[in-house]
Amino acid sequence: MDNEKWNEICFLLSDKNFPSDLSETEFKKKVIQALRILDWKEYKGEIEKEQSLQFGSVKDKLRPDFIIKSNDKRIIVIEVKLPNVPINSNYQRQLFSYMRQVKLEYGILIGQGIQVFYDGDLINQDDPVLLESIRFTEDSEKGRKFVELFSKESYNVDILKSFTLTALKKINRKVEHKNLTKKILSEEYQGKLAELIKQDFLNLYDRELIESVLKDLKIEIKNNKSETIQSDFSNKPYYETRIKDFSKSILPIELNPPLESDFRRRLLITKTAYIKVFYKNGTTKNKVWNAYRFQESSGVLGNLRSRPEFRNGKWQELGIEKVYVSIDQ
C-alpha cells in the first residue's frame, strides 16, 4: 500500500508529468492532492494553507505554504518550490525560519524532490539537519519510508523519533569518517608516521640510516574516493591537494570549497551550485548547476568536464580561460 501511494505521489509531483510553464499555484494544488493521498484532509482542518504567522513587529509576518495538524496540534511545516527552480540554501533557510517560528521539529521542502529536515533536542547545532533527500522515482525505498512516516494513518511520534536517531547516527558516522580521514592526512600525523617507521626499524638499523632513507622516500596516501595526498619526509612543506588544474590540455576548474570531498558533501545537500565561466576576451558568463541527479558516487570534476562546452577541444575553441564553481552564490 505504501509503495502504491508513493508511486501516485510521484505521478503527481514529478516534473516529467506536467508542462514546463506550470505555475507555483498549480503545483501547490498538486501538493495538496499528494497530502490527500497521505490521508490528510483540508475539511477537517488538518492542512493549513499559507497561514499568516506574525513575529516581531506588527508588519513582520511569515506565510509557510502548508502546516500539517494532528489532533489540532501542528506537527509539520511544508514549503513548496517549483520543480524547475533548483533548491538552494535560501529556500532551505526560508523553511528553517518557519520551523523555528512555529516551533516544529520537522520541516519538508518539496520541489524537484523532497527534503526532510529535523530541528530538535537530538541535535546540537545552529541549523536544522537534512535527514533525507528523496527523488520522485517510482518504487523507491526512501519513498515508501516517507509514506510510512508521514501518512496520517501510520503517523507515530516514537517511530519518527527512531527514524531520526538512525538518520542522525548515519550522518554523525560520516562526519566522524571525514574527521578521522583529515587527521590521518594531516601534517602532524605525517610526522608521527615517520616516527613510527623509525621505531619499527630501530632494532635492525641505526637511526641515522633510517632517517636518510626516509628523506629519499615519497609516501602517497589515497582515500577510498581516489583523492590523493602526497607527502615526503624531507623538508618540503606538507600540503593538501586543492582541486585546481591549470594544465594546457585540461580546462582549469576551481571549486569553492576547494576540496572535492567538501564540495561533494555540500552539493549533495544544496543540489545547486553556481558556475562562472571566464573567457580570454575578458568577458564572463554565469550559469546555475542544477545537480539534483548528483549522487555520492558521482565525481565533481568529471561531471563538470562532461558538459559539452567544457569538453577537451571545445573549451579551447570557445576561448574559455578558466571556470569557477561555488556552492554559495
Phi, psi and omega per residue, in radians:
M1 nan -0.789 3.125
D2 -1.054 -0.691 3.140
N3 -1.132 -0.702 3.130
E4 -1.135 -0.728 3.109
K5 -1.117 -0.731 3.134
W6 -1.107 -0.765 3.135
N7 -1.081 -0.604 3.098
E8 -1.205 -0.669 3.081
I9 -1.111 -0.727 3.086
C10 -1.020 -0.764 3.138
F11 -1.065 -0.677 -3.115
L12 -1.280 -0.717 -2.922
L13 -1.857 -0.191 3.119
S14 -1.227 2.318 -3.067
D15 -1.162 -0.253 3.128
K16 -1.300 -0.172 -3.079
N17 -1.865 0.167 3.060
F18 -2.581 2.820 -3.056
P19 -1.124 2.684 -3.102
S20 -1.176 -0.383 -3.118
D21 -1.647 0.310 3.113
L22 -1.020 2.314 -3.126
S23 -1.402 2.816 3.123
E24 -1.131 -0.597 3.101
T25 -1.075 -0.776 3.128
E26 -1.159 -0.649 3.135
F27 -1.174 -0.647 3.109
K28 -1.113 -0.593 3.077
K29 -1.102 -0.643 3.107
K30 -1.195 -0.626 3.081
V31 -1.111 -0.696 3.066
I32 -1.010 -0.758 3.103
Q33 -1.063 -0.703 3.126
A34 -1.121 -0.684 3.114
L35 -1.163 -0.572 3.077
R36 -1.158 -0.614 3.076
I37 -1.071 -0.570 3.088
L38 -1.451 0.119 3.032
D39 1.354 0.214 3.032
W40 -1.449 2.367 -3.013
K41 -2.042 2.341 3.074
E42 -1.196 -0.787 -3.013
Y43 -1.161 -0.319 3.079
K44 -1.582 0.019 -3.135
G45 1.345 0.326 -3.107
E46 -1.497 -0.217 3.107
I47 -2.171 1.916 3.043
E48 -1.568 2.242 -3.117
K49 -1.877 2.136 3.064
E50 0.789 0.829 3.101
Q51 -1.196 2.216 -3.121
S52 -1.360 2.144 -3.130
L53 -1.999 2.082 -3.107
Q54 -1.540 2.437 3.040
F55 -2.572 2.695 -3.140
G56 1.125 -2.262 -3.125
S57 -1.290 3.008 -3.111
V58 -1.065 -0.585 -3.076
K59 -1.365 -0.325 -3.070
D60 -1.444 2.068 -3.128
K61 -2.451 2.571 3.055
L62 -2.015 2.523 -3.133
R63 -2.343 1.379 3.079
P64 -1.101 2.616 -3.087
D65 -1.097 -0.858 -3.131
F66 -2.507 2.574 2.960
I67 -2.264 2.237 3.139
I68 -1.616 2.370 -3.135
K69 -2.116 2.477 3.060
S70 -2.260 2.139 -3.082
N71 0.955 0.768 3.118
D72 1.136 0.258 3.110
K73 -2.009 2.260 3.107
R74 -1.196 2.301 -3.082
I75 -2.190 -0.513 -3.067
I76 -2.506 2.391 3.025
V77 -1.894 2.439 -3.077
I78 -2.199 2.290 3.038
E79 -2.025 2.425 -3.047
V80 -2.100 2.356 3.045
K81 -2.297 2.556 3.131
L82 -1.034 2.441 -3.113
P83 -1.085 -0.414 3.140
N84 -1.497 0.051 3.067
V85 -1.883 1.982 -3.083
P86 -1.016 2.342 3.077
I87 -1.178 2.287 3.096
N88 -2.309 3.134 -3.050
S89 -1.138 -0.483 3.114
N90 -1.127 -0.741 3.111
Y91 -1.143 -0.684 3.123
Q92 -1.112 -0.734 -3.126
R93 -1.187 -0.540 3.048
Q94 -1.066 -0.788 3.079
L95 -1.101 -0.731 -3.136
F96 -1.019 -0.716 -3.120
S97 -1.117 -0.648 3.088
Y98 -1.152 -0.762 -3.140
M99 -1.040 -0.765 -3.120
R100 -1.194 -0.715 -3.107
Q101 -1.171 -0.707 -3.130
V102 -1.509 -0.156 3.141
K103 1.051 0.899 3.109
L104 -1.951 2.472 -3.106
E105 -1.359 -0.448 -3.032
Y106 -2.110 2.354 3.086
G107 -2.355 2.550 -3.117
I108 -2.201 2.254 3.074
L109 -1.891 2.138 -3.096
I110 -2.042 2.217 3.106
G111 -2.798 -1.875 3.063
Q112 -1.225 -0.228 3.099
G113 -2.913 -2.747 3.138
I114 -2.174 2.279 3.026
Q115 -2.060 2.289 -3.124
V116 -1.923 2.173 -3.100
F117 -2.034 2.626 3.115
Y118 -2.197 2.416 3.107
D119 -2.492 1.551 -3.087
G120 -2.637 -2.890 -3.038
D121 -1.242 -0.208 -3.108
L122 -1.372 -0.162 3.126
I123 -2.145 2.788 3.116
N124 -2.327 1.319 3.121
Q125 -2.727 2.937 -3.027
D126 -1.222 -0.783 -3.057
D127 -1.778 2.676 3.007
P128 -1.013 2.734 -3.088
V129 -1.789 2.403 3.048
L130 -1.341 1.925 -3.133
L131 -1.433 -0.682 -3.077
E132 -2.704 2.522 3.051
S133 -2.174 2.170 -2.980
I134 -2.195 2.217 3.047
R135 -1.543 2.743 3.122
F136 -1.424 1.318 3.135
T137 -2.059 2.234 -3.123
E138 -1.080 2.615 3.111
D139 1.025 0.522 -3.138
S140 -1.386 2.307 3.090
E141 -1.113 -0.698 3.089
K142 -1.114 -0.665 3.124
G143 -1.125 -0.754 3.101
R144 -1.073 -0.700 3.120
K145 -1.140 -0.682 3.109
F146 -1.043 -0.798 3.117
V147 -1.073 -0.747 3.141
E148 -1.077 -0.727 -3.065
L149 -1.314 -0.633 -2.956
F150 -2.005 0.151 2.974
S151 -1.305 2.524 3.122
K152 -1.032 -0.738 -3.055
E153 -1.095 -0.666 -3.059
S154 -1.877 0.062 -3.094
Y155 -1.086 2.224 -3.103
N156 -2.599 2.173 -3.073
V157 -1.040 -0.733 -3.102
D158 -1.178 -0.699 3.118
I159 -1.158 -0.702 3.117
L160 -1.139 -0.656 3.104
K161 -1.156 -0.712 3.109
S162 -1.080 -0.754 3.079
F163 -1.052 -0.750 -3.122
T164 -1.096 -0.770 3.133
L165 -1.075 -0.727 3.124
T166 -1.124 -0.763 3.136
A167 -1.119 -0.748 3.140
L168 -1.132 -0.635 3.110
K169 -1.090 -0.731 3.113
K170 -1.132 -0.734 3.138
I171 -1.116 -0.801 -3.141
N172 -1.103 -0.622 3.117
R173 -1.110 -0.691 3.115
K174 -1.148 -0.690 3.124
V175 -1.142 -0.770 3.111
E176 -1.081 -0.711 3.117
H177 -1.056 -0.774 -3.135
K178 -1.136 -0.773 -3.114
N179 -1.124 -0.726 3.125
L180 -1.147 -0.731 3.088
T181 -1.016 -0.764 -3.139
K182 -1.088 -0.695 3.131
K183 -1.150 -0.757 -3.128
I184 -1.122 -0.593 -3.114
L185 -1.564 0.063 -3.087
S186 -1.333 2.789 3.118
E187 -1.102 -0.652 -3.134
E188 -1.068 -0.755 -3.106
Y189 -1.252 -0.521 3.081
Q190 -1.037 -0.704 3.100
G191 -1.139 -0.688 3.105
K192 -1.143 -0.663 -3.136
L193 -1.114 -0.703 3.107
A194 -1.090 -0.694 -3.132
E195 -1.196 -0.642 3.094
L196 -1.095 -0.700 3.113
I197 -1.123 -0.741 3.121
K198 -1.038 -0.855 -3.104
Q199 -1.068 -0.604 -3.096
D200 -1.175 -0.534 -3.066
F201 -1.834 0.002 -3.077
L202 -1.136 -0.421 3.129
N203 -1.361 -0.163 -3.138
L204 -2.007 -0.575 -3.065
Y205 -2.328 2.788 3.097
D206 -1.392 2.732 -3.044
R207 -1.033 -0.724 -3.101
E208 -1.043 -0.727 3.127
L209 -1.138 -0.766 -3.130
I210 -1.062 -0.813 -3.129
E211 -1.113 -0.645 3.111
S212 -1.110 -0.738 3.115
V213 -1.144 -0.754 -3.118
L214 -1.080 -0.595 3.122
K215 -1.128 -0.466 -3.131
D216 -1.604 -0.027 -3.089
L217 -1.776 2.620 3.060
K218 -2.116 2.138 -3.113
I219 -1.848 2.275 -3.125
E220 -1.990 2.197 3.106
I221 -1.956 2.229 3.129
K222 -2.090 2.377 3.013
N223 -1.534 3.134 -3.023
N224 -1.328 0.029 3.066
K225 -1.959 0.294 3.032
S226 1.120 0.418 3.002
E227 -1.538 2.335 -2.910
T228 -1.902 2.342 2.977
I229 -2.036 2.203 -3.131
Q230 -1.958 2.415 3.133
S231 -2.626 2.562 2.967
D232 -2.247 2.994 -3.063
F233 -1.797 0.435 3.009
S234 -1.489 -2.877 -3.119
N235 -1.510 0.144 3.126
K236 -1.214 2.468 3.133
P237 -1.174 2.448 3.089
Y238 -1.370 2.479 3.059
Y239 -2.586 2.663 3.077
E240 -1.634 2.303 -3.086
T241 -1.053 2.212 3.085
R242 -1.719 2.635 -3.025
I243 -1.454 1.422 3.056
K244 -2.400 2.441 3.104
D245 -2.531 1.903 -3.068
F246 -1.981 0.526 3.086
S247 -1.293 2.831 -3.058
K248 -1.265 -0.468 -3.061
S249 -1.653 -0.152 -3.126
I250 -2.147 2.327 -3.129
L251 -1.064 2.194 3.102
P252 -1.188 2.065 3.114
I253 -2.186 2.191 3.096
E254 -1.967 2.329 -3.122
L255 -1.837 2.639 3.022
N256 -2.396 1.871 0.147
P257 -1.204 2.659 -2.947
P258 -1.233 -0.504 -3.140
L259 -1.433 2.312 -3.065
E260 -1.066 -0.606 3.139
S261 -1.132 -0.745 3.107
D262 -1.168 -0.724 3.139
F263 -1.088 -0.791 -3.139
R264 -1.060 -0.767 -3.116
R265 -1.056 -0.763 -3.117
R266 -1.291 -0.596 3.122
L267 -1.151 -0.595 3.103
L268 -1.136 -0.411 3.110
I269 -1.531 -0.881 -3.059
T270 -1.382 -0.528 -3.073
K271 1.050 0.253 -3.140
T272 -2.533 2.431 3.013
A273 -2.439 2.913 -3.052
Y274 -2.123 2.186 -3.053
I275 -1.852 2.270 3.039
K276 -2.087 2.076 -3.098
V277 -1.756 2.221 3.125
F278 -1.815 2.258 3.140
Y279 -1.852 2.713 -3.098
K280 -1.133 -0.394 3.134
N281 -1.441 0.093 3.076
G282 1.657 -0.112 3.140
T283 -1.533 2.865 3.094
T284 -2.346 2.786 3.091
K285 -2.453 2.322 -3.132
N286 -1.794 2.420 3.128
K287 -2.398 2.739 3.061
V288 -1.858 2.262 3.089
W289 -1.646 1.868 3.062
N290 -1.487 1.787 -2.985
A291 -1.915 0.684 -3.081
Y292 -1.152 -0.474 3.127
R293 -1.525 -0.002 -3.129
F294 -1.199 2.328 -3.097
Q295 -2.114 2.971 -3.120
E296 -1.055 -0.529 -3.125
S297 -1.444 -0.113 -3.097
S298 -1.328 2.589 3.065
G299 -1.680 2.336 -3.086
V300 -1.186 -0.969 -3.092
L301 -1.175 -0.691 3.115
G302 -1.083 -0.676 3.111
N303 -1.124 -0.761 3.141
L304 -1.153 -0.772 -3.076
R305 -1.288 -0.157 3.085
S306 -1.423 -0.197 3.083
R307 -1.105 2.430 -3.077
P308 -0.912 -0.752 -3.068
E309 -1.321 -0.255 -3.118
F310 -1.808 0.075 -3.136
R311 -1.299 2.641 -3.099
N312 -1.033 2.273 -3.082
G313 1.753 -0.741 -3.107
K314 -1.350 -0.733 -3.111
W315 -1.181 -0.574 3.061
Q316 -1.163 -0.705 3.135
E317 -1.100 -0.634 -3.128
L318 -1.412 -0.125 3.129
G319 1.338 0.505 3.118
I320 -1.367 2.329 -3.118
E321 -1.659 -0.791 3.124
K322 -2.847 2.959 -3.129
V323 -2.328 2.354 3.094
Y324 -2.054 2.202 -3.094
V325 -2.158 2.173 -3.059
S326 -2.262 2.515 3.030
I327 -1.234 -0.696 -3.140
D328 -1.618 2.425 -3.082
Q329 -1.302 nan nan
